[in-house]
Amino acid sequence: MTWWLKLLLIYIGVMSLLTVIITVYDKIAAKAGKWRIPEATLLLTGLFGGAFAEFVTMQIIRHKTQHRKFMIVLPLEIILHVALLIVAFYFSFK
């Protein structure tokens, strides 16, 4: 495995962890009536690598699962990430 592929996987792990943290924070803030994370921020952290973790987290904590935007955009982001990972692995082992 190449160094840049390892770096990519570390990046996805870090982004996934960050995304889970802000998603859980947003759920807690929603229940407490406090300042919320903007939806655009949640979607962008998903786009930048945390889509799968965000989708799973939202299902587990039942947060924003009724928002069509999230239930459509996040799976599309996951498909994009899987496609990019397939390409990255292909070129890594070529």
C-alpha positions in Angstrom: 0.0 0.0 0.0 1.4 3.4 -1.0 2.0 6.2 1.5 -0.6 8.4 0.0 -3.2 5.7 0.2 -2.4 5.3 3.9 -2.6 9.0 4.3 -6.0 9.1 2.5 -7.4 6.4 4.9 -6.1 8.3 7.9 -7.8 11.4 6.6 -11.1 9.6 6.1 -10.8 8.2 9.7 -10.2 11.7 11.1 -13.0 13.3 9.1 -15.4 10.5 10.1 -14.6 11.0 13.8 -15.0 14.8 13.5 -18.3 14.3 11.7 -19.6 11.9 14.4 -18.7 14.4 17.1 -20.4 17.4 15.5 -23.5 15.2 14.6 -23.9 14.0 18.2 -23.3 17.6 19.5 -26.0 18.9 17.2 -28.5 16.3 18.5 -27.6 17.2 22.1 -27.9 20.9 21.3 -31.3 20.4 19.6 -32.7 18.7 22.7 -31.3 21.4 25.0 -32.4 24.3 22.8 -28.8 25.5 22.3 -26.8 26.8 19.3 -26.9 24.3 16.5 -24.5 23.2 13.8 -25.7 24.6 10.5 -27.0 21.9 8.1 -24.5 23.1 5.4 -21.6 22.3 7.8 -23.0 18.8 8.5 -23.3 18.2 4.8 -19.9 19.6 4.0 -18.2 17.4 6.7 -19.9 14.5 5.0 -18.7 15.5 1.6 -15.1 16.0 2.9 -14.9 12.4 4.0 -17.4 11.7 6.8 -20.5 10.8 4.9 -20.7 7.2 5.9 -20.0 7.8 9.5 -22.5 10.7 9.5 -25.2 8.6 7.9 -24.7 5.7 10.4 -24.6 8.1 13.3 -27.8 9.8 12.3 -29.6 6.5 12.0 -28.3 5.3 15.4 -29.2 8.5 17.3 -32.3 9.2 15.1 -31.1 12.7 14.1 -32.3 14.4 10.9 -33.6 11.1 9.5 -36.8 12.9 8.5 -34.9 15.5 6.5 -35.0 14.5 2.8 -31.9 16.5 2.1 -29.8 14.4 4.4 -31.3 11.1 3.4 -30.6 11.8 -0.3 -27.4 13.8 -0.2 -25.5 11.6 2.3 -26.0 8.3 0.3 -24.9 10.1 -2.8 -21.8 11.3 -1.0 -21.1 7.8 0.1 -21.4 6.5 -3.5 -18.9 9.2 -4.5 -16.5 8.2 -1.7 -16.7 4.5 -2.6 -16.0 5.3 -6.3 -13.0 7.5 -5.3 -11.6 4.8 -3.0 -11.9 2.2 -5.8 -10.0 4.4 -8.1 -7.4 5.1 -5.4 -6.9 1.4 -4.7 -6.8 0.6 -8.4 -3.9 3.1 -9.0 -2.2 2.2 -5.7 -1.8 -1.5 -6.7 -1.3 -1.0 -10.5 
